[in-house]
């Protein structure tokens, strides 16, 4: 279950992003080096924070090459998102790596998003509400911290149920059939 919730951050792989370029040293444009998210230190237990990471630049994920995406994940996403996870659960996420979200395929670059290796999301509103009741800290962390942070880092709006577009749980997780 923890891997299911963690995988919300993996959504950036399938995001469609409107924006401008970002990497001069990798053949696009100016690349601002990210500031590390400062936390008050590792948590000894689960700690939900209202910290939302802001992007230093706007990107267009869809127009980026595989190498540019990989570099963006390494240089921007991980340095900004990992401290949030460590603050939430220092024991579980102190060694967070690409494979934490992308699965074993991250080792050779052969993975799909949403990631079918990750735990599946409930397929009904009732089961999703049960998950919220059973894992309230996780769900609050994902909803108030991870989801908006990843949307910002990917230059993507949050999911809008009226349009059916935007960053959501389904960018990382598949749904039970």
C-alpha positions in Angstrom: 0.0 0.0 0.0 2.8 2.4 0.8 4.3 1.9 -2.7 0.9 2.7 -4.1 0.7 6.1 -2.5 4.4 6.8 -3.2 3.9 6.2 -6.8 1.7 9.3 -7.2 5.0 11.1 -7.9 5.7 9.0 -11.0 3.0 10.7 -13.0 5.4 13.1 -14.6 6.3 10.5 -17.2 2.9 10.7 -18.9 2.2 14.3 -18.4 1.3 16.6 -21.2 2.8 19.9 -20.4 2.3 23.3 -22.1 5.3 25.6 -21.7 8.8 26.6 -22.6 12.2 24.9 -22.6 14.6 24.6 -19.7 18.0 23.0 -20.2 20.8 24.9 -21.9 23.4 22.2 -21.1 21.2 19.6 -22.7 20.2 21.4 -25.8 17.1 23.4 -24.9 17.2 26.8 -23.2 18.2 28.2 -19.8 18.2 25.6 -17.0 17.7 27.0 -13.5 19.3 24.8 -10.9 16.7 23.9 -8.3 16.9 25.0 -4.7 16.6 22.1 -2.4 13.4 22.0 -0.4 14.3 22.8 3.2 12.6 20.7 5.8 12.8 20.8 9.5 14.6 17.5 9.5 13.6 13.8 9.1 10.4 12.8 10.9 10.4 9.9 13.3 6.9 9.0 12.3 4.4 9.9 9.6 4.1 13.6 9.3 1.7 15.3 6.9 2.9 18.7 5.8 1.2 21.4 3.8 4.4 22.1 1.9 3.9 22.4 -1.8 6.9 22.5 -4.0 7.0 25.2 -6.6 8.8 24.8 -9.9 11.7 27.0 -10.8 10.8 26.9 -14.4 8.1 25.9 -16.8 8.7 22.8 -19.0 7.0 21.0 -21.9 7.4 17.4 -21.0 5.8 16.1 -24.2 8.5 17.9 -26.3 11.4 16.7 -24.2 13.6 13.8 -25.4 14.1 10.7 -23.2 17.5 12.0 -22.1 16.1 15.5 -21.3 13.3 13.9 -19.2 15.7 11.7 -17.4 17.9 14.7 -16.6 14.9 16.8 -15.4 13.9 13.9 -13.1 17.4 13.7 -11.7 18.2 17.4 -11.5 14.8 18.9 -10.6 12.2 16.4 -9.5 14.2 14.2 -7.1 16.0 17.0 -5.3 12.7 18.7 -4.6 10.3 15.8 -3.9 12.6 13.5 -2.0 12.9 15.8 1.1 9.1 16.0 1.3 8.9 12.2 1.4 11.7 11.9 3.9 9.9 14.5 6.1 6.8 12.4 5.9 8.4 9.1 6.7 12.2 9.2 7.2 12.7 5.4 7.6 10.8 4.5 4.5 12.1 7.2 2.2 15.7 7.9 3.3 16.9 5.8 0.3 14.3 6.9 -2.2 15.5 6.3 -5.8 14.0 6.3 -9.3 12.8 2.7 -8.8 10.8 3.7 -5.7 8.1 5.1 -8.1 9.0 3.6 -11.5 9.7 0.1 -10.4 12.3 -2.3 -11.6 12.1 -0.9 -15.1 13.8 2.3 -13.9 17.1 0.4 -13.8 17.1 0.0 -17.6 14.7 2.8 -18.6 12.0 0.2 -19.6 8.9 1.2 -17.6 5.4 2.5 -18.3 3.4 5.1 -16.6 0.9 4.7 -15.1 3.0 1.9 -13.6 1.2 -1.4 -13.6 3.7 -2.7 -11.1 2.4 -0.3 -8.5 -0.6 -1.2 -6.3 -3.9 -0.6 -8.2 -6.3 2.1 -7.2 -9.8 1.3 -6.0 -12.3 1.1 -8.9 -15.3 2.5 -7.0 -16.0 5.6 -5.0 -16.8 3.5 -1.9 -13.5 1.6 -2.1 -11.6 4.8 -2.6 -13.4 6.3 0.5 -12.4 3.2 2.4 -8.8 3.8 1.5 -9.1 7.3 2.7 -10.5 6.1 6.0 -7.9 3.3 6.3 -4.8 5.4 5.4 -5.8 9.0 6.3 -2.2 10.3 6.7 -1.1 8.8 3.5 -4.1 10.1 1.5 -3.8 13.6 3.0 -0.1 13.7 2.3 -0.7 12.6 -1.3 -3.6 15.0 -1.8 -2.2 18.1 -0.1 1.5 17.8 -0.7 2.6 15.3 -3.4 -0.1 15.8 -6.0 0.1 19.6 -6.1 3.9 19.5 -5.9 4.2 17.2 -8.8 1.7 19.1 -10.9 3.8 22.3 -10.3 7.0 20.6 -11.1 5.5 19.2 -14.3 3.9 22.5 -15.3 0.5 20.7 -15.3 -2.8 21.8 -13.8 -4.4 19.6 -11.1 -7.1 17.3 -12.2 -10.4 19.0 -12.9 -13.4 16.6 -12.7 -15.4 18.9 -15.0 -12.9 18.6 -17.8 -11.4 15.2 -16.9 -7.9 16.7 -17.5 -5.0 17.4 -15.3 -2.7 15.7 -12.8 -4.4 12.9 -10.9 -3.7 9.6 -9.2 -4.2 7.9 -12.5 -1.0 9.4 -13.9 1.0 7.0 -11.7 -1.4 4.2 -10.8 -3.6 1.9 -12.8 -7.1 1.1 -11.5 -8.4 -2.3 -10.4 -10.6 -4.0 -12.9 
